Amino acid sequence: MSKTTNSSYTRRKFLQLSGGGLAAAGMGSALQSCAPAVPSGMTLKMSWWGEQEAPGLEGWLKASIEKYKLQSGNTIETTLQDTSVVISEFQTASAAKSPPDIQYFWNGIYHMESVWLDYVEPLNGLIPDELLKASNATPLSIYKGKQYRLGWYSVPLLWIYNLDMFDKAGLNADSPPKTWAALLEACEQLKSKGFLPMTGGLKDGPWGEWYMGHGLGQNLDTPADALNLFAGSSDWREPKHWEHWGKLEELWKNGYINNDMNSIDLYPGIDLFGAGKGAMTQIVGPLVPAQQKALGGQKVGAMVFPVFGNGKMAGKPIADTQGLGISSQSKHKDVAADFLKFLHSDERVTAMWDSVKQFPTDSTWDGSVIADTTLKQIWQDWMHGDNVPYISNLMPTLFWTDAMFVNSQKIISGEMTGEQAGTNAHEVAQKWREQNPDFVEKYATWAKDLKL
């Protein structure tokens, strides 16, 4: 399968194409010594994604496979998947009884639907409990107390800002805005000095998904509250549930975001920041080094999206991780599990940072080796501080395409208010429930695992 590049990333595309719409450092050797011997001479298939987001990961994986073969005598054959088919290829292959043994999984609903189809094996019993926890797959990988993914590399969600622009606008670059009022004041000050306050690209949709993750959570206490909105026990028409869209309307009407936002995709919108054409942008951790390099010098700061809500999740960094799992149809689950444990050995975890400069998910990895101040802050505060899961990973496909994406674009085009966005969200969620009564029940069950 040919690679995609950052500019071709579109979650909307793979959602539309997907089948249903949809060990630790210092620990690995000890855990492996307690485990029963695994077979040798086996060949397993692995389908994965990540080079598109974290360049260099392919080389790290190749080296890991070569080292694992020397150690175990087992071969891992890989397929790098296109972004648009990560979900659909696995579900189609599983339905045809020919899935890969090891599969890459995004978090939340992006793998949970396959769990509900009985395509994914729970890792409990195959992977030691200590490593399941240390891999930081997040609570969104758990259903009925069983964990279905092992964390791989970290994907914190944050906002970054241009330190030089803040200084030139008379703002305190060492203390970015923490409240909504402070954000509006900073945006106005930046604008008055000739700087565009924010950059973004909404043409392909993920910008709206990220924004909803930052905004909706501000009026929620736990991720379970988001599931309840989809399942119908909470109402999108309550002002607190559409307030984040109202805040987006406010940013747009005040001229704080690039006016061609609806005409450019996510990554070109981020690259406007790296080109020095805007003071702030939302981003995921793996992409931060490229923006630092584009701006040059120590010009990038990291910030949590400023607070306007009253929920317990407000003002907290958002942590997410990419992960790997095992097919329920694999004939070599023990070997697959052994390979996943090998990827979390001390040497392989250390190599992920040394060779790829990506944060390992392992809570036991020593992040003190990170020299860059901003990256170290992201590692400490987003991935290992008082963080919350990424709740946009919970939305059903229909809601992504017909509510989140539509609402975001129509607010930016001036065709919809925040309140109208709440009404549309309510109607789309109701339609989804009518079309998927079995999933509504599973959402209610899932919510029990997501009460932080």
N, C-alpha and C positions, 0 to 999 in steps of 0.2 A: 504494500500500500504506500502510495507516495505521501510525502510529508506535506503538511500545511505550514504556512508561516504565520507569524503573529497577526499580520494584517488580514488574514483570511479567517481568523477565529470568529465563529458565530454560533452561539449556543442555540439561537432560534432555529438555525438550519438543522442541527442534529436532532433537536427536539421534534421537528416536523418529520424527520426521516426515521426516527426511532420506532421500534416495533410496536410498543403499546402506547406511544406518545411519550412517550417518555424518553545477636539481638541486642538489645540495648547495650550501650557502652559498659564494658566491664561485666556484663551479664551474659552475653551470648555464649561464651565457651562453657560457663558453668551450667547453663540451661541445657546445652547440647550434650554435655557429658552425662546428664541424668536421663536423657531420652533414649528409647530403644533404637537399635541400629536400623537405618533405612536401606532399602535395596540399592544396588549399584548397577550401572549399565542401562538405566532407563532414559528414554527421550521424552521430554515434556514440551508442550507448546504454551507459549505465553503471548498474549495480545496486550499491547500497552500504548499509552499516550503520555506526552510530557515534554518531548524535545521541542515542541512548538512553543511551550511556555517557559521552559527552563533549558536553554541551549547548552549542550554539553552532557546532558543526562544520558544520551545514547552511548557515548563513549564510556561513561561510568558503568552503565548496565552491561555493556560488552565485556569490560574488564572483570566485572563481578561474575559473569557467567563462566568466563575462562578460569577464574580462580576456583569457582565452585566445582567445575568439572575435574580439576586437578585434585581437589579434596575428596570428592564423593564418587567420581566416575560417572556422574549423570550429566546429560546434555539438555540444555534449555534452548529451544528454537523460538525466535521472537518474530513478531509482526508489529511494526509501528503503524498504528491506525490513524486514519484521517479523523479530524475533529467531528465531522458530521455523522460518523458511523460507529462511534465508540459504543453507544447503547444498542443500536439496531443490529450490528453484526453479532454481538454476544447473544442477544435474545433469539435471533434467527438461527444461529448455530446451535444454541441450546435446544430449540424446538426441533431441530433436525438431528438431535442426539450426537452432535459433533463439535462441541465447544472446546476452546482451549482449556488447558488445565489451570492456568493462572491468568487472571483477567484484571486489567486496570479498572478502577471504579472511581468516578467522582462521588462526592459525599451526598448524603440525604436521599431524596427521592430518586436521584439519578442512578442509584444502585438498589434502592429499597424496592422498587417495582420488580426487579429481577429476583429479589429475595422472596417476595410474595408469590412469584411464579415458581418457586422452589428450584431456581437455577443456581443458587449460591449456597455454598456449604458454610455453616457456622464455624468459626475458628476456635471456639472453646473446645479444649481437649486436644486440638491439633497444635495449637500454639500455647506456650505457658502463659498463665494468667498475668504474670509479672510483665511479660513482653506486650501482651495485649494492651495493658494499661500504659506502659511506657511509650508505646508507639503513637499515642495521642491521635487515634482515629476519630476522636470527638464523640459525644453522645449520639450524634446523628447517624452513627454506624451501628446502633444497637436497636434490636427489636425483640420484644418479649425476653429481655435479659441476655440475649445472645448477640455476640459481636461478629460482623460479617466482613469487615475490612481491617487490614493492618496499615497503619499510617506509613507514608513513604517520604514525601517532602512537604515542607510547610508552605501554606498559602495565606498569610495574614492579609486582611483587607483593611486599607487605611487611606488617608489623604496625605499628600505630600505638598510642600510649599517651597517657594523660591526665597531663600534667605536674603539675597541681595535686594529683591523687589520689596520685601517687607521693610528692610532697612531704609531704602530710598523713599518709601512712602511714610516714613516716620513711625512705623510700627515696631513693637518689641519682637524681634525675630527669635529670641530665646523663649518667648512665651506666646505661642499661637493661640487664637481665640478658642475658648472652651465653652462659651454659651452662645445661643443664637443671636442675642443682641450684640455680643462682641464680634461675631462673624459679620453681621451686617455693617457694623461700624468699620471693620477692617476692609470689607469689600468697597465701601464708599470712599474710604481714604485711598485705597489702591487705584480706584477708578479716577479719582480727582487728580492723581499724579500721572495719569496716562497709561496705567497698567490694566490689562484685562484680568479681573479677579479670578476667574475659573475657566478651565478648558474641559471639553468633553466631546464625545462623538456618540450619537444615539441612533444612527441609521440602522445598525444591525441588532440593537436591543440590549446587550449585556450591561451597558452603562446604567440603564434603568433598573436592571436587576441588582447591580451593586448598590445603587442609590436606595432602593427599597430595603436592602439588607441593613444599611446604615440608619435609615430613617424610621421604618416601621418598628424596629426593636426598641426604640426610645420610649414607646408607650406600652411595652410588654414586660412582664416579670420573668417569664421563662419561654423557651422555644415552644412549649406545649400550647401557649396562648396563640401562637401563629397557626398551629394545626387546628385549633378550635375555630379559627376564622374560616378555614377552608371546609371544615366538617359541619359548620353551621350553628354551633353552640354560642358563637360570638358574632357580632354584626359589623360588617365593613362600613355601614352607614353611620356608626358612632364617630363623632368628630375626632376622637383620639386615634382612630384607626385609619383615617385618611389625612391626618394632619401633615404627615411627611410630604404628601403630594401638594398640599397647600403651601408648604415651605418651598417646594420646587417652583411653584407658580410665582412666589414672591421673588426668588432669585432671578427668574427669567424676566419678569416685568421690570425689575430694577436694572436690567442690562448687565448683570454680573457674569453671564456665561456667553461664550462665542455664539454669534447669531446664526452661524451655519451648522449648528449642532445636529440638526435633524438630517443633514446632508452628508455627514462623514461618519465612518465606523469608529468603533471603540478605540482601536490602537492608534489610528491617525489623530484622534482627539487627545490621547495621552501624549503623543509625540509633539503636539503643539507646546506642551509644557517643557519638554526637553529642548525645544527650539527657542525657548525664552519668550514665548508669545502669551504666557499666562502665568499667574502667581500661584494657583492651586489646582490640583486635579486629584481624582480618586484613582486608586491603583491597587494591584496585588503585589505582595512581597517579591516574587521572582522577577518582576519587571523593574524594580527600583534601581538596581545597579546600572541598567542601560540608561535610565534618565539621569542618574548622577554623571555618567560618562558623557552624555550629550551636553549637559550644562557646563561640565568641567569644574574642577575644584570642589571645595566643600560648600556647595550652594543649596543642598536639599535638606529640608527638615521634615519630620514625620509628625502627624497629628491625628487624634481621634476626631471624628465628625462632631462638631459642637452640639451641645445639649439644648433641646427644646422640650423634651417629653418628661414624664414623671414616672416611667416604669423603672423597675430594678435593673433592666439591661442598659439603660441610658448612660452614656458617657464611658462605656467600657470598650476596650479594644476587641476587635473581632478576629477570632482565630479559626482557620480552616486548614485541612490537610488533604493532599491527594493520597490515594491508597490502592492497595492490591488485595485481591481475594482469590478464592479457590472455587472452581466449578463443582457443583454437587454431583456432576457426572464423571469427574476425573477418576480414572482407575488407579491413580498414583497420588492420592491426597497426602500421604505421608512424605513423599518426596517433594511435592509442591510446598508443603509446610516447612520442610527442612530448608528449602531454598529461600523462602521468605525469612526464616530465622537467620540464615546466612547473610542476607542483605542488611540485617540489623546487628551484625557482629561489629565489634569495636573498630576494626580496620576499615570496613566498608562504610560505616557511618562517618568516620573521620575523613575518608576519601571523598564523600559527597561534598563536604565543604572545601577541602583542599583542591579538588580538581574541577568542580562545577560551580563553586561559590553559591550553593543553595543550602538553605537551612534544613538539616535532618529533622524529622519529627520527634526523635527520641528525647524524652525528658532528661535522660541521663548524659546526653552529650554536653561537653564542656564548652559553652559558648564564649568563654573568656578569650579564645583564640581570634575572635572577630575584632579586627583593628579599627574598622570604620565606625565612627561614633553613631551615625544614624542607623546603620545596620544593626549595631549592637543594641541600640534602643528598641528597635523593632523586635529583635529576638527576645529580649528580656520582657518588654511590656506587652507585646501582642501575643507571643507564643507561650510565655511562661509567667505572665502576670495574672491579674484578676480579669480574665477575658470571658467572652461569651461566644457561642457558636454562630455560624452564618445562617440566619433564618431563611434567606432566599432559597437555600437548598431544599426547602420544604414545599415549595409551591407546585401544584399540579401543572402539567403541560398546558392545558387549556387556559389556566389562569395566566401563565407566562405569556402566551401569544395574544390572548384577547383582553386581558386586564392590565397586567403590569406594563407590557410593551405599548399597548394602545394608549393607556393613561399617560405614560411618560411622553410619548410623542405629541399627543394632542394638547397637553399642557404647554409644551414648548412651542407649539404652533399657535397657541392662543385659542384653541377650539374647545378647551375643557378647563373647568375650575377644579380645585382640590376636592370640593364637595361632590361635584359630578363624577370625579374619578372614584370616590367612595361608592357612589350608586352603581357605577359600572362594575366595580369589583364585586359588589353584592350580587348583582345579576349573573355575572360569569361564574362565581362560586356556586350559586344555586343551580345553574345549568350543569356544572360539572358534577354536582351531587346527584342530580337526576339521571345523568348518563352513567355514573359509576357508583352505584349503591354499595357494591362490595368493597371498594376502596375507601368509602366513607367510614365503614366499620373498622377497617385496618388503620386509618388515620386516628380514630379514637383510641385504639389499642396502643398505637405508637406513642401517643401523647403521654402515656404513663411512664415511658422511658425518658421523657424529655423535660421533666420537672426538676430544674436545677436545685 
